[in-house]
Amino acid sequence: MDIQAKIEELVSKIKADPAIAAQFAQEPVKTLEGLLGINLPDDQIHALINGIKAKLTLDQAGDMLGNLKKLF
């Protein structure tokens, strides 16, 4: 499994659906296992969660910087 591609796919799904985003914020393990359709070992699922959270944070920071650029 290409982890980076899977993170990108999951981030897209989370960003596209506010209900999934809310569920991910509350129960990230359960949400990802539901989206993936498989039960991963704890170390793998937590690595995915950390990657997704990092990507979401980067995307949000990029969006804010883009908005600042529009002001000038």
Buried (B, 14 or more C-beta within 10 A) or exposed (E): EEEEEBBBEBBEBBBEEEEBBEBBEEEBBEBBBEBBEEEBEEEEBBBBBEBBBEBBEEEEEEEEEEEEEEEE
